[in-house]
């Protein structure tokens, strides 16, 4: 996932696949302020109030949880439906010249609801044996791990080899959003990095992963995130959720927190995939 300016810097390549839609990022802000100073509140905290209503109105979403906050990506073409759906319950803001400006319900021109389809497909899930860490990093210390980061991102192969545990998933997610760094990696990969530079809320906090999708999910289907998040929310199980170009991933950890939300609308985003060629 890359913003429009970053997308312009990518060189044309036959190895690069680009999702056909431009996406807008709904930044979920807790208690009326950014949650950059605290760990993510988890997708289950916003499942019934934000994600489920969008799914009910056939708005396809991608979900990106980071160490600092949570983001919901929606297609630009669906923005009027999103505003129409959420404005009655939430304060919605858009970014104008670096400032958050309140969006009126009247701004949802043509905010009609989409025609509803049948129930979403139930996709197979995989639960790998390996456990994962959710970490952050002081940006000033990024140069100290740059060599290891490049090795993990570009020289670690995903194809299982002989002796490789096929019940494990090799998964590494690195995000840099407004100067804040968020990293998800398994415990074996974590051993490659200097432990004194990686920050987490608890050194013993490990997460279990659920991978959704036996085949690439695509971008048109609605309700996948809601299918996973709503039952977890009912049981008060916190989940950290990452949609990727092909599959969705939920990391599970028991965590309780009461909070309220409003929605902000940051700039446009493109979804890209590179096959490593």
C-alpha positions in Angstrom: 0.0 0.0 0.0 1.5 3.3 -1.1 0.2 6.9 -1.3 -0.2 8.7 -4.6 3.2 10.5 -4.4 5.0 7.2 -3.6 3.1 5.5 -6.4 4.4 8.0 -8.9 8.0 7.2 -8.0 7.6 3.4 -8.8 9.2 2.5 -12.1 7.0 0.7 -14.7 7.5 -3.1 -14.5 5.9 -6.2 -15.8 6.3 -7.7 -12.3 4.1 -5.0 -10.7 0.4 -5.6 -10.3 -1.8 -2.6 -9.3 -5.3 -2.9 -8.0 -7.7 -1.2 -10.5 -9.2 1.2 -8.0 -7.9 4.1 -6.0 -8.5 3.8 -2.3 -9.1 6.3 0.5 -7.9 5.6 4.0 -10.3 6.0 6.9 -8.1 6.7 9.9 -9.8 5.5 13.1 -9.0 8.0 15.8 -9.7 7.0 19.4 -11.5 9.3 21.9 -11.3 12.3 19.6 -7.5 12.2 19.2 -4.9 10.1 17.3 -3.8 7.0 19.1 -0.1 7.3 18.1 1.0 7.3 21.7 -0.7 4.0 22.5 -0.9 0.6 20.9 -3.6 -0.1 18.4 -7.2 -0.6 19.8 -7.8 -3.5 17.5 -10.2 -4.2 14.7 -12.7 -5.9 17.0 -13.3 -2.6 18.8 -14.7 -1.0 15.6 -16.2 -4.2 14.1 -19.9 -3.6 14.9 -19.9 0.2 14.7 -17.9 0.8 11.5 -17.0 -2.4 9.6 -20.3 -4.2 9.8 -22.5 -1.3 8.6 -20.2 -0.9 5.6 -20.4 -4.6 4.8 -24.2 -4.5 5.1 -24.2 -1.7 2.4 -21.8 -3.7 0.1 -18.8 -1.5 0.6 -15.6 -3.5 0.1 -12.9 -2.7 2.6 -9.3 -3.5 3.3 -8.1 -3.4 6.9 -4.6 -2.3 8.1 -3.8 -2.4 11.8 -0.6 -0.8 12.9 1.1 -0.5 16.3 -0.2 3.0 16.7 -3.7 2.9 15.2 -6.1 1.2 12.7 -7.0 2.1 9.1 -9.9 1.1 6.9 -9.4 1.5 3.2 -12.4 2.0 0.9 -12.6 2.7 -2.8 -12.8 6.3 -3.7 -15.9 5.6 -5.8 -17.7 4.4 -2.6 -16.9 7.5 -0.5 -20.5 8.9 -0.7 -21.9 5.6 0.5 -19.4 5.5 3.3 -20.3 9.0 4.5 -24.1 8.2 4.1 -23.6 5.0 6.2 -21.5 6.4 9.0 -22.4 10.1 9.3 -25.5 9.4 11.4 -23.4 7.7 14.1 -20.0 9.3 13.8 -18.2 12.6 13.5 -16.4 12.4 10.2 -13.5 14.7 9.2 -11.5 15.2 6.0 -8.0 16.5 5.7 -7.8 20.0 4.0 -4.4 21.6 3.9 -3.2 19.6 6.8 -6.2 20.4 9.0 -9.2 18.2 9.8 -12.5 19.7 8.7 -15.9 18.3 9.7 -17.8 16.6 6.9 -21.5 17.4 6.9 -24.0 14.7 6.1 -25.1 16.8 3.1 -21.6 16.2 1.6 -22.7 12.7 0.9 -24.1 13.6 -2.5 -25.6 10.6 -4.3 -25.1 8.7 -1.0 -27.6 6.1 -1.9 -27.1 2.6 -0.6 -26.0 -0.1 -2.9 -28.2 -3.0 -3.8 -27.6 -5.8 -1.4 -26.4 -9.2 -2.5 -26.4 -12.6 -0.8 -24.3 -13.7 2.2 -20.5 -13.3 1.8 -18.5 -16.4 0.9 -17.1 -18.4 3.8 -13.4 -18.7 3.1 -11.1 -21.4 4.5 -8.6 -20.3 7.2 -5.2 -21.4 8.2 -3.8 -21.2 11.7 0.0 -21.5 11.6 2.0 -22.9 14.5 4.4 -20.0 14.7 3.7 -17.0 16.8 4.1 -13.3 16.0 5.3 -10.1 17.5 3.8 -6.6 17.0 6.5 -4.0 17.4 7.5 -0.4 16.8 10.8 1.4 16.4 12.2 4.8 17.1 12.6 6.2 13.5 16.0 7.6 14.6 17.3 4.0 15.1 16.1 2.8 11.7 19.6 3.0 10.1 20.8 0.6 12.7 18.5 -2.2 11.4 18.6 -1.2 7.7 20.8 -4.1 6.6 18.7 -6.7 8.4 15.5 -5.1 7.2 16.6 -5.2 3.6 17.7 -8.8 4.0 14.3 -9.8 5.4 12.3 -7.8 2.9 14.1 -8.7 -0.3 16.2 -11.8 0.2 14.1 -14.1 2.4 12.2 -16.5 0.1 8.6 -17.5 0.8 8.7 -20.8 -1.1 8.8 -23.8 1.4 11.9 -25.8 1.2 12.7 -29.4 2.3 12.5 -29.5 6.1 10.6 -26.2 6.2 7.6 -26.4 8.6 4.6 -26.2 6.3 2.4 -25.4 9.3 4.2 -22.1 9.7 3.7 -18.9 7.7 6.5 -16.6 6.7 5.0 -13.2 7.3 6.7 -9.8 7.7 4.9 -6.5 7.5 6.6 -3.1 7.7 4.7 0.2 7.6 5.9 3.8 7.8 2.9 6.1 8.3 3.4 9.8 9.1 6.8 9.0 10.6 5.5 6.1 12.8 6.9 2.6 12.2 5.0 -0.6 12.8 6.4 -4.1 12.3 4.8 -7.5 12.4 7.2 -10.5 12.3 7.4 -14.1 13.6 9.5 -14.9 16.7 12.2 -16.5 14.5 12.6 -13.5 12.4 12.7 -11.3 15.4 15.9 -13.0 16.5 17.7 -11.4 13.6 17.1 -7.8 14.9 18.8 -6.1 17.9 16.3 -6.7 20.8 17.2 -3.4 22.4 15.9 -1.4 19.5 12.5 -3.0 19.0 9.7 -1.7 21.2 6.5 -3.4 22.3 4.0 -3.0 25.1 5.2 -6.2 26.7 8.3 -8.3 25.9 6.2 -11.5 26.4 3.3 -10.4 24.2 2.9 -13.0 21.4 0.1 -13.2 18.9 -1.6 -16.1 17.1 -2.4 -15.7 13.4 -5.4 -16.7 11.4 -4.9 -16.5 7.6 -8.1 -16.1 5.6 -8.4 -17.4 2.0 -7.4 -20.5 0.3 -7.2 -18.6 -3.0 -6.4 -14.9 -3.5 -9.5 -12.9 -2.3 -9.6 -10.1 -4.8 -11.0 -6.6 -4.0 -14.7 -6.8 -4.9 -16.0 -9.1 -2.2 -17.7 -7.5 0.8 -17.9 -8.7 4.4 -14.7 -10.7 4.9 -13.4 -8.5 7.6 -16.8 -8.3 9.3 -17.1 -12.1 9.2 -13.9 -12.5 11.2 -14.2 -9.4 13.4 -17.8 -9.6 14.6 -17.5 -13.0 16.4 -14.3 -11.9 18.0 -15.8 -8.7 19.2 -18.7 -10.7 20.7 -16.2 -12.6 22.8 -14.2 -9.5 23.5 -11.1 -10.9 21.8 -8.8 -8.2 20.4 -7.6 -8.7 16.9 -4.9 -7.0 14.8 -5.9 -7.2 11.2 -3.9 -6.9 8.0 -5.3 -7.1 4.5 -2.7 -7.8 1.8 -2.9 -8.0 -2.0 -3.9 -11.7 -1.9 -5.0 -12.7 1.6 -6.3 -11.3 4.9 -4.5 -12.0 8.2 -5.9 -11.6 11.8 -3.6 -11.7 14.8 -5.4 -12.6 18.0 -4.6 -11.5 21.6 -6.8 -11.1 24.7 -7.0 -7.4 25.5 -9.8 -5.3 27.0 -10.2 -1.6 26.5 -13.2 0.8 26.5 -13.0 3.5 23.8 -15.0 5.7 21.4 -14.2 6.7 17.9 -14.5 9.2 15.1 -13.4 8.9 11.5 -10.8 10.9 9.5 -10.3 10.8 5.8 -6.6 11.0 4.8 -5.2 11.1 1.2 -5.7 8.6 -1.6 -3.9 5.2 -1.6 -3.0 2.7 -4.3 -2.6 -1.0 -3.7 0.3 -2.7 -5.4 1.9 -6.1 -5.5 5.4 -7.2 -6.7 6.1 -10.8 -7.6 9.8 -10.5 -6.8 11.0 -10.7 -10.4 
